[in-house]
Amino acid sequence: MHRRSASFGCTDTTNMIATEFDWLHPENPWCAKAARAWDHIGDLRSRLLDFRSAEPYSLTPRMTDDAERVDYVLNIHHAVPAVFGSIVGDVLHNLRSALENLAFRLAVLSNEEELTERLQHRAAFPICETPDAFDAWLRNRPKEMFSEAARAALREAQPFAELDRFKAREPWRDESYEQHAHWHPLHRMNRLWNIDKHRHLAVMAWWPDLVYFYNTTKAKLTAFRTADTFEHGTVLYRVLGEHGDEPPEVGHDFLLTLIDDPAYTTEGRHNQDVVEALEQFHRTVANGVIPTVAKAMTT
Protein backbone atom coordinates (compact mmCIF):
# COMPACT_ATOMS: atom_id res chain seq x y z
CA MET A 1 0.00 0.00 0.00
CA HIS A 2 1.46 3.34 -1.03
CA ARG A 3 1.15 6.05 1.59
CA ARG A 4 2.34 9.59 1.34
CA SER A 5 4.47 10.75 4.22
CA ALA A 6 3.21 13.43 6.56
CA SER A 7 4.98 16.76 6.53
CA PHE A 8 3.71 19.34 8.97
CA GLY A 9 4.73 21.83 11.62
CA CYS A 10 5.11 19.38 14.48
CA THR A 11 8.09 17.73 12.82
CA ASP A 12 10.01 20.90 12.00
CA THR A 13 11.45 23.01 14.80
CA THR A 14 14.39 24.50 12.91
CA ASN A 15 12.85 27.95 12.49
CA MET A 16 11.46 28.28 16.00
CA ILE A 17 13.10 30.20 18.83
CA ALA A 18 14.65 27.81 21.33
CA THR A 19 12.71 27.71 24.63
CA GLU A 20 12.39 25.42 27.61
CA PHE A 21 9.23 24.03 26.09
CA ASP A 22 9.25 22.82 22.48
CA TRP A 23 5.73 23.37 21.16
CA LEU A 24 6.43 21.48 17.94
CA HIS A 25 7.97 18.35 19.42
CA PRO A 26 6.30 15.31 17.80
CA GLU A 27 5.74 13.69 21.23
CA ASN A 28 3.44 16.52 22.31
CA PRO A 29 -0.18 15.31 22.55
CA TRP A 30 -1.42 17.73 19.87
CA CYS A 31 1.36 16.70 17.48
CA ALA A 32 0.79 13.01 18.14
CA LYS A 33 -2.92 13.41 17.47
CA ALA A 34 -2.28 15.31 14.24
CA ALA A 35 0.07 12.52 13.14
CA ARG A 36 -2.55 9.92 13.99
CA ALA A 37 -5.12 11.83 11.97
CA TRP A 38 -2.74 11.68 9.00
CA ASP A 39 -2.51 7.90 9.39
CA HIS A 40 -6.30 7.66 9.28
CA ILE A 41 -6.39 9.81 6.14
CA GLY A 42 -3.89 7.43 4.49
CA ASP A 43 -6.06 4.47 5.48
CA LEU A 44 -9.16 6.10 3.97
CA ARG A 45 -7.27 7.06 0.81
CA SER A 46 -6.19 3.46 0.27
CA ARG A 47 -9.65 2.04 0.97
CA LEU A 48 -11.27 4.57 -1.36
CA LEU A 49 -8.93 3.63 -4.20
CA ASP A 50 -9.90 -0.01 -3.77
CA PHE A 51 -13.57 0.93 -3.58
CA ARG A 52 -13.38 2.98 -6.78
CA SER A 53 -11.69 0.10 -8.60
CA ALA A 54 -14.82 -1.98 -7.97
CA GLU A 55 -16.84 0.59 -10.02
CA PRO A 56 -19.39 1.43 -7.32
CA TYR A 57 -21.40 3.67 -9.65
CA SER A 58 -22.06 4.17 -13.35
CA LEU A 59 -23.69 6.71 -15.64
CA THR A 60 -25.76 4.72 -18.13
CA PRO A 61 -27.47 6.01 -21.31
CA ARG A 62 -31.19 5.36 -21.69
CA MET A 63 -32.87 5.91 -25.05
CA THR A 64 -36.16 7.81 -25.11
CA ASP A 65 -39.09 8.17 -27.52
CA ASP A 66 -37.41 11.29 -28.85
CA ALA A 67 -34.78 10.23 -31.39
CA GLU A 68 -32.66 13.25 -30.50
CA ARG A 69 -32.78 12.84 -26.71
CA VAL A 70 -30.83 10.50 -24.48
CA ASP A 71 -31.11 10.38 -20.69
CA TYR A 72 -28.18 9.32 -18.54
CA VAL A 73 -29.08 7.50 -15.35
CA LEU A 74 -26.93 7.34 -12.24
CA ASN A 75 -26.71 3.77 -10.97
CA ILE A 76 -25.24 3.05 -7.55
CA HIS A 77 -23.92 -0.51 -7.55
CA HIS A 78 -22.27 -0.50 -4.11
CA ALA A 79 -23.18 1.62 -1.11
CA VAL A 80 -20.40 3.60 0.55
CA PRO A 81 -19.14 1.36 3.38
CA ALA A 82 -19.99 2.55 6.88
CA VAL A 83 -16.34 2.13 7.86
CA PHE A 84 -15.52 5.12 5.64
CA GLY A 85 -17.68 7.33 7.85
CA SER A 86 -16.07 5.84 10.94
CA ILE A 87 -12.59 6.69 9.64
CA VAL A 88 -13.70 10.23 8.82
CA GLY A 89 -14.86 10.51 12.43
CA ASP A 90 -11.47 9.26 13.65
CA VAL A 91 -9.72 11.98 11.62
CA LEU A 92 -12.06 14.70 12.90
CA HIS A 93 -11.76 13.53 16.50
CA ASN A 94 -7.97 13.49 16.45
CA LEU A 95 -7.69 16.91 14.82
CA ARG A 96 -10.27 18.55 17.08
CA SER A 97 -8.86 16.99 20.23
CA ALA A 98 -5.37 18.10 19.15
CA LEU A 99 -6.67 21.65 19.45
CA GLU A 100 -8.22 20.90 22.84
CA ASN A 101 -4.93 19.45 24.10
CA LEU A 102 -3.12 22.55 22.82
CA ALA A 103 -5.52 24.83 24.69
CA PHE A 104 -5.12 22.75 27.84
CA ARG A 105 -1.36 23.22 27.70
CA LEU A 106 -1.86 26.97 27.31
CA ALA A 107 -3.99 26.93 30.44
CA VAL A 108 -1.40 24.89 32.34
CA LEU A 109 1.39 27.30 31.43
CA SER A 110 -0.83 30.26 32.24
CA ASN A 111 -1.21 28.91 35.77
CA GLU A 112 2.42 27.92 36.32
CA GLU A 113 1.72 24.19 36.00
CA GLU A 114 -0.89 24.31 38.80
CA LEU A 115 -4.28 23.96 37.14
CA THR A 116 -7.21 23.50 39.51
CA GLU A 117 -9.86 20.86 38.89
CA ARG A 118 -12.32 23.63 38.01
CA LEU A 119 -10.02 25.10 35.39
CA GLN A 120 -9.18 21.69 33.97
CA HIS A 121 -12.86 21.18 33.13
CA ARG A 122 -13.17 24.61 31.49
CA ALA A 123 -10.07 24.60 29.29
CA ALA A 124 -11.02 24.47 25.60
CA PHE A 125 -9.98 25.69 22.16
CA PRO A 126 -12.46 28.20 20.68
CA ILE A 127 -13.32 28.47 17.01
CA CYS A 128 -15.01 31.85 16.58
CA GLU A 129 -16.31 33.71 13.53
CA THR A 130 -15.69 37.25 14.74
CA PRO A 131 -13.54 39.17 17.25
CA ASP A 132 -16.69 39.93 19.27
CA ALA A 133 -17.57 36.23 19.45
CA PHE A 134 -14.04 35.44 20.59
CA ASP A 135 -14.15 38.13 23.29
CA ALA A 136 -17.53 36.80 24.46
CA TRP A 137 -16.09 33.29 24.64
CA LEU A 138 -13.21 34.54 26.79
CA ARG A 139 -15.61 36.37 29.13
CA ASN A 140 -17.39 33.07 29.73
CA ARG A 141 -14.16 31.48 30.92
CA PRO A 142 -12.53 32.09 34.32
CA LYS A 143 -10.26 35.12 34.01
CA GLU A 144 -7.30 33.16 35.34
CA MET A 145 -7.73 30.42 32.72
CA PHE A 146 -5.43 32.00 30.14
CA SER A 147 -2.62 34.51 30.45
CA GLU A 148 -2.51 37.51 28.15
CA ALA A 149 0.05 35.70 26.00
CA ALA A 150 -2.15 32.62 25.76
CA ARG A 151 -5.19 34.72 24.86
CA ALA A 152 -3.19 36.44 22.13
CA ALA A 153 -2.01 33.07 20.81
CA LEU A 154 -5.57 31.73 20.67
CA ARG A 155 -6.72 34.89 18.91
CA GLU A 156 -4.01 34.60 16.26
CA ALA A 157 -5.25 31.10 15.39
CA GLN A 158 -8.86 32.18 14.72
CA PRO A 159 -10.40 32.45 11.23
CA PHE A 160 -11.11 36.16 11.74
CA ALA A 161 -7.44 36.83 12.55
CA GLU A 162 -6.47 35.11 9.30
CA LEU A 163 -8.85 37.40 7.40
CA ASP A 164 -7.33 40.44 9.12
CA ARG A 165 -3.89 39.32 7.92
CA PHE A 166 -5.22 38.84 4.39
CA LYS A 167 -6.78 42.30 4.39
CA ALA A 168 -3.56 43.87 5.63
CA ARG A 169 -1.93 42.59 2.43
CA GLU A 170 -5.01 42.98 0.21
CA PRO A 171 -7.04 45.94 1.53
CA TRP A 172 -9.50 45.73 -1.37
CA ARG A 173 -11.00 42.50 -0.04
CA ASP A 174 -14.62 43.08 1.05
CA GLU A 175 -15.19 39.64 2.62
CA SER A 176 -16.92 39.72 6.01
CA TYR A 177 -15.77 37.76 9.03
CA GLU A 178 -18.85 35.57 8.77
CA GLN A 179 -18.31 34.86 5.08
CA HIS A 180 -14.69 33.96 5.64
CA ALA A 181 -15.49 31.70 8.58
CA HIS A 182 -18.19 29.82 6.65
CA TRP A 183 -15.62 28.46 4.19
CA HIS A 184 -12.76 28.19 6.66
CA PRO A 185 -11.45 24.65 7.29
CA LEU A 186 -11.64 25.10 11.08
CA HIS A 187 -15.33 25.96 10.93
CA ARG A 188 -16.07 23.13 8.53
CA MET A 189 -14.08 20.62 10.56
CA ASN A 190 -15.78 21.70 13.78
CA ARG A 191 -19.25 21.35 12.26
CA LEU A 192 -18.53 17.87 10.90
CA TRP A 193 -16.95 16.83 14.21
CA ASN A 194 -20.05 17.88 16.15
CA ILE A 195 -22.31 15.95 13.79
CA ASP A 196 -20.13 12.85 14.05
CA LYS A 197 -19.96 13.15 17.84
CA HIS A 198 -23.65 13.72 18.53
CA ARG A 199 -25.73 12.54 15.56
CA HIS A 200 -24.41 10.07 13.01
CA LEU A 201 -21.50 8.92 10.90
CA ALA A 202 -20.34 11.20 8.13
CA VAL A 203 -22.73 10.98 5.17
CA MET A 204 -21.03 10.74 1.79
CA ALA A 205 -22.45 10.95 -1.72
CA TRP A 206 -21.09 10.92 -5.26
CA TRP A 207 -20.95 14.29 -6.98
CA PRO A 208 -20.15 14.75 -10.71
CA ASP A 209 -16.94 16.76 -10.86
CA LEU A 210 -16.35 16.18 -14.58
CA VAL A 211 -18.80 14.77 -17.13
CA TYR A 212 -18.35 14.97 -20.90
CA PHE A 213 -20.07 13.50 -23.95
CA TYR A 214 -18.79 12.82 -27.44
CA ASN A 215 -20.51 11.74 -30.62
CA THR A 216 -19.06 9.76 -33.54
CA THR A 217 -21.46 11.48 -35.94
CA LYS A 218 -19.73 14.86 -35.32
CA ALA A 219 -23.15 16.46 -34.89
CA LYS A 220 -23.57 19.17 -32.29
CA LEU A 221 -24.75 17.96 -28.91
CA THR A 222 -26.31 19.89 -26.05
CA ALA A 223 -25.93 18.35 -22.61
CA PHE A 224 -27.27 19.58 -19.29
CA ARG A 225 -27.78 18.28 -15.78
CA THR A 226 -31.36 17.54 -14.85
CA ALA A 227 -31.17 16.82 -11.10
CA ASP A 228 -29.53 18.07 -7.91
CA THR A 229 -29.90 14.75 -6.11
CA PHE A 230 -27.49 11.92 -6.67
CA GLU A 231 -29.44 8.82 -5.69
CA HIS A 232 -29.68 5.49 -7.46
CA GLY A 233 -31.90 5.69 -10.54
CA THR A 234 -31.72 9.48 -10.89
CA VAL A 235 -31.78 10.85 -14.44
CA LEU A 236 -28.73 13.00 -13.95
CA TYR A 237 -28.02 14.30 -17.47
CA ARG A 238 -29.91 14.79 -20.70
CA VAL A 239 -28.26 15.06 -24.12
CA LEU A 240 -30.01 16.60 -27.11
CA GLY A 241 -28.88 16.30 -30.72
CA GLU A 242 -28.39 13.86 -33.56
CA HIS A 243 -26.47 10.83 -32.38
CA GLY A 244 -27.18 8.13 -34.94
CA ASP A 245 -27.94 4.58 -33.85
CA GLU A 246 -25.77 4.68 -30.74
CA PRO A 247 -26.08 7.08 -27.80
CA PRO A 248 -23.21 9.51 -27.26
CA GLU A 249 -20.43 8.03 -25.18
CA VAL A 250 -19.93 9.51 -21.74
CA GLY A 251 -16.80 10.05 -19.68
CA HIS A 252 -16.95 11.11 -16.06
CA ASP A 253 -15.14 11.61 -12.79
CA PHE A 254 -17.18 11.77 -9.59
CA LEU A 255 -16.04 13.03 -6.20
CA LEU A 256 -17.08 11.28 -3.01
CA THR A 257 -18.20 14.27 -0.96
CA LEU A 258 -19.22 14.99 2.63
CA ILE A 259 -22.72 16.38 2.26
CA ASP A 260 -22.81 17.82 5.80
CA ASP A 261 -19.72 19.91 5.02
CA PRO A 262 -20.79 23.60 5.14
CA ALA A 263 -18.86 24.07 1.88
CA TYR A 264 -20.98 21.46 0.08
CA THR A 265 -23.56 22.75 -2.42
CA THR A 266 -25.55 21.10 -5.18
CA GLU A 267 -23.97 23.60 -7.59
CA GLY A 268 -20.63 22.16 -6.54
CA ARG A 269 -18.34 25.19 -6.92
CA HIS A 270 -16.55 24.40 -3.66
CA ASN A 271 -17.16 20.68 -3.32
CA GLN A 272 -14.18 18.56 -2.38
CA ASP A 273 -13.47 14.87 -2.41
CA VAL A 274 -13.57 13.54 1.15
CA VAL A 275 -9.83 12.81 1.24
CA GLU A 276 -8.98 16.24 -0.17
CA ALA A 277 -11.19 17.90 2.46
CA LEU A 278 -9.62 15.94 5.31
CA GLU A 279 -6.13 16.76 4.04
CA GLN A 280 -7.08 20.44 4.06
CA PHE A 281 -8.36 20.17 7.63
CA HIS A 282 -5.11 18.47 8.60
CA ARG A 283 -2.97 21.16 6.97
CA THR A 284 -4.95 23.85 8.76
CA VAL A 285 -4.37 22.29 12.18
CA ALA A 286 -0.85 20.88 11.75
CA ASN A 287 0.66 23.51 9.43
CA GLY A 288 -1.48 26.44 10.55
CA VAL A 289 -2.89 26.51 14.06
CA ILE A 290 -0.17 24.63 15.93
CA PRO A 291 2.79 26.60 14.46
CA THR A 292 0.81 29.86 14.85
CA VAL A 293 0.27 29.22 18.56
CA ALA A 294 3.87 28.06 18.93
CA LYS A 295 5.20 31.23 17.32
CA ALA A 296 2.94 33.44 19.42
CA MET A 297 4.12 31.74 22.60
CA THR A 298 7.83 31.92 21.77
CA THR A 299 8.17 35.51 20.55
C-alpha positions in Angstrom: 0.0 0.0 0.0 1.5 3.3 -1.0 1.1 6.0 1.6 2.3 9.6 1.3 4.5 10.8 4.2 3.2 13.4 6.6 5.0 16.8 6.5 3.7 19.3 9.0 4.7 21.8 11.6 5.1 19.4 14.5 8.1 17.7 12.8 10.0 20.9 12.0 11.5 23.0 14.8 14.4 24.5 12.9 12.8 28.0 12.5 11.5 28.3 16.0 13.1 30.2 18.8 14.6 27.8 21.3 12.7 27.7 24.6 12.4 25.4 27.6 9.2 24.0 26.1 9.2 22.8 22.5 5.7 23.4 21.2 6.4 21.5 17.9 8.0 18.4 19.4 6.3 15.3 17.8 5.7 13.7 21.2 3.4 16.5 22.3 -0.2 15.3 22.5 -1.4 17.7 19.9 1.4 16.7 17.5 0.8 13.0 18.1 -2.9 13.4 17.5 -2.3 15.3 14.2 0.1 12.5 13.1 -2.6 9.9 14.0 -5.1 11.8 12.0 -2.7 11.7 9.0 -2.5 7.9 9.4 -6.3 7.7 9.3 -6.4 9.8 6.1 -3.9 7.4 4.5 -6.1 4.5 5.5 -9.2 6.1 4.0 -7.3 7.1 0.8 -6.2 3.5 0.3 -9.7 2.0 1.0 -11.3 4.6 -1.4 -8.9 3.6 -4.2 -9.9 0.0 -3.8 -13.6 0.9 -3.6 -13.4 3.0 -6.8 -11.7 0.1 -8.6 -14.8 -2.0 -8.0 -16.8 0.6 -10.0 -19.4 1.4 -7.3 -21.4 3.7 -9.7 -22.1 4.2 -13.4 -23.7 6.7 -15.6 -25.8 4.7 -18.1 -27.5 6.0 -21.3 -31.2 5.4 -21.7 -32.9 5.9 -25.0 -36.2 7.8 -25.1 -39.1 8.2 -27.5 -37.4 11.3 -28.9 -34.8 10.2 -31.4 -32.7 13.2 -30.5 -32.8 12.8 -26.7 -30.8 10.5 -24.5 -31.1 10.4 -20.7 -28.2 9.3 -18.5 -29.1 7.5 -15.4 -26.9 7.3 -12.2 -26.7 3.8 -11.0 -25.2 3.1 -7.5 -23.9 -0.5 -7.6 -22.3 -0.5 -4.1 -23.2 1.6 -1.1 -20.4 3.6 0.5 -19.1 1.4 3.4 -20.0 2.6 6.9 -16.3 2.1 7.9 -15.5 5.1 5.6 -17.7 7.3 7.8 -16.1 5.8 10.9 -12.6 6.7 9.6 -13.7 10.2 8.8 -14.9 10.5 12.4 -11.5 9.3 13.6 -9.7 12.0 11.6 -12.1 14.7 12.9 -11.8 13.5 16.5 -8.0 13.5 16.4 -7.7 16.9 14.8 -10.3 18.5 17.1 -8.9 17.0 20.2 -5.4 18.1 19.1 -6.7 21.6 19.5 -8.2 20.9 22.8 -4.9 19.5 24.1 -3.1 22.5 22.8 -5.5 24.8 24.7 -5.1 22.7 27.8 -1.4 23.2 27.7 -1.9 27.0 27.3 -4.0 26.9 30.4 -1.4 24.9 32.3 1.4 27.3 31.4 -0.8 30.3 32.2 -1.2 28.9 35.8 2.4 27.9 36.3 1.7 24.2 36.0 -0.9 24.3 38.8 -4.3 24.0 37.1 -7.2 23.5 39.5 -9.9 20.9 38.9 -12.3 23.6 38.0 -10.0 25.1 35.4 -9.2 21.7 34.0 -12.9 21.2 33.1 -13.2 24.6 31.5 -10.1 24.6 29.3 -11.0 24.5 25.6 -10.0 25.7 22.2 -12.5 28.2 20.7 -13.3 28.5 17.0 -15.0 31.8 16.6 -16.3 33.7 13.5 -15.7 37.3 14.7 -13.5 39.2 17.3 -16.7 39.9 19.3 -17.6 36.2 19.4 -14.0 35.4 20.6 -14.1 38.1 23.3 -17.5 36.8 24.5 -16.1 33.3 24.6 -13.2 34.5 26.8 -15.6 36.4 29.1 -17.4 33.1 29.7 -14.2 31.5 30.9 -12.5 32.1 34.3 -10.3 35.1 34.0 -7.3 33.2 35.3 -7.7 30.4 32.7 -5.4 32.0 30.1 -2.6 34.5 30.4 -2.5 37.5 28.1 0.1 35.7 26.0 -2.1 32.6 25.8 -5.2 34.7 24.9 -3.2 36.4 22.1 -2.0 33.1 20.8 -5.6 31.7 20.7 -6.7 34.9 18.9 -4.0 34.6 16.3 -5.2 31.1 15.4 -8.9 32.2 14.7 -10.4 32.4 11.2 -11.1 36.2 11.7 -7.4 36.8 12.5 -6.5 35.1 9.3 -8.8 37.4 7.4 -7.3 40.4 9.1 -3.9 39.3 7.9 -5.2 38.8 4.4 -6.8 42.3 4.4 -3.6 43.9 5.6 -1.9 42.6 2.4 -5.0 43.0 0.2 -7.0 45.9 1.5 -9.5 45.7 -1.4 -11.0 42.5 0.0 -14.6 43.1 1.1 -15.2 39.6 2.6 -16.9 39.7 6.0 -15.8 37.8 9.0 -18.9 35.6 8.8 -18.3 34.9 5.1 -14.7 34.0 5.6 -15.5 31.7 8.6 -18.2 29.8 6.7 -15.6 28.5 4.2 -12.8 28.2 6.7 -11.5 24.6 7.3 -11.6 25.1 11.1 -15.3 26.0 10.9 -16.1 23.1 8.5 -14.1 20.6 10.6 -15.8 21.7 13.8 -19.3 21.4 12.3 -18.5 17.9 10.9 -17.0 16.8 14.2 -20.1 17.9 16.1 -22.3 15.9 13.8 -20.1 12.9 14.0 -20.0 13.2 17.8 -23.6 13.7 18.5 -25.7 12.5 15.6 -24.4 10.1 13.0 -21.5 8.9 10.9 -20.3 11.2 8.1 -22.7 11.0 5.2 -21.0 10.7 1.8 -22.4 11.0 -1.7 -21.1 10.9 -5.3 -20.9 14.3 -7.0 -20.1 14.7 -10.7 -16.9 16.8 -10.9 -16.3 16.2 -14.6 -18.8 14.8 -17.1 -18.3 15.0 -20.9 -20.1 13.5 -23.9 -18.8 12.8 -27.4 -20.5 11.7 -30.6 -19.1 9.8 -33.5 -21.5 11.5 -35.9 -19.7 14.9 -35.3 -23.2 16.5 -34.9 -23.6 19.2 -32.3 -24.8 18.0 -28.9 -26.3 19.9 -26.0 -25.9 18.4 -22.6 -27.3 19.6 -19.3 -27.8 18.3 -15.8 -31.4 17.5 -14.8 -31.2 16.8 -11.1 -29.5 18.1 -7.9 -29.9 14.8 -6.1 -27.5 11.9 -6.7 -29.4 8.8 -5.7 -29.7 5.5 -7.5 -31.9 5.7 -10.5 -31.7 9.5 -10.9 -31.8 10.8 -14.4 -28.7 13.0 -14.0 -28.0 14.3 -17.5 -29.9 14.8 -20.7 -28.3 15.1 -24.1 -30.0 16.6 -27.1 -28.9 16.3 -30.7 -28.4 13.9 -33.6 -26.5 10.8 -32.4 -27.2 8.1 -34.9 -27.9 4.6 -33.9 -25.8 4.7 -30.7 -26.1 7.1 -27.8 -23.2 9.5 -27.3 -20.4 8.0 -25.2 -19.9 9.5 -21.7 -16.8 10.1 -19.7 -17.0 11.1 -16.1 -15.1 11.6 -12.8 -17.2 11.8 -9.6 -16.0 13.0 -6.2 -17.1 11.3 -3.0 -18.2 14.3 -1.0 -19.2 15.0 2.6 -22.7 16.4 2.3 -22.8 17.8 5.8 -19.7 19.9 5.0 -20.8 23.6 5.1 -18.9 24.1 1.9 -21.0 21.5 0.1 -23.6 22.7 -2.4 -25.5 21.1 -5.2 -24.0 23.6 -7.6 -20.6 22.2 -6.5 -18.3 25.2 -6.9 -16.5 24.4 -3.7 -17.2 20.7 -3.3 -14.2 18.6 -2.4 -13.5 14.9 -2.4 -13.6 13.5 1.1 -9.8 12.8 1.2 -9.0 16.2 -0.2 -11.2 17.9 2.5 -9.6 15.9 5.3 -6.1 16.8 4.0 -7.1 20.4 4.1 -8.4 20.2 7.6 -5.1 18.5 8.6 -3.0 21.2 7.0 -4.9 23.9 8.8 -4.4 22.3 12.2 -0.9 20.9 11.8 0.7 23.5 9.4 -1.5 26.4 10.5 -2.9 26.5 14.1 -0.2 24.6 15.9 2.8 26.6 14.5 0.8 29.9 14.8 0.3 29.2 18.6 3.9 28.1 18.9 5.2 31.2 17.3 2.9 33.4 19.4 4.1 31.7 22.6 7.8 31.9 21.8 8.2 35.5 20.6 
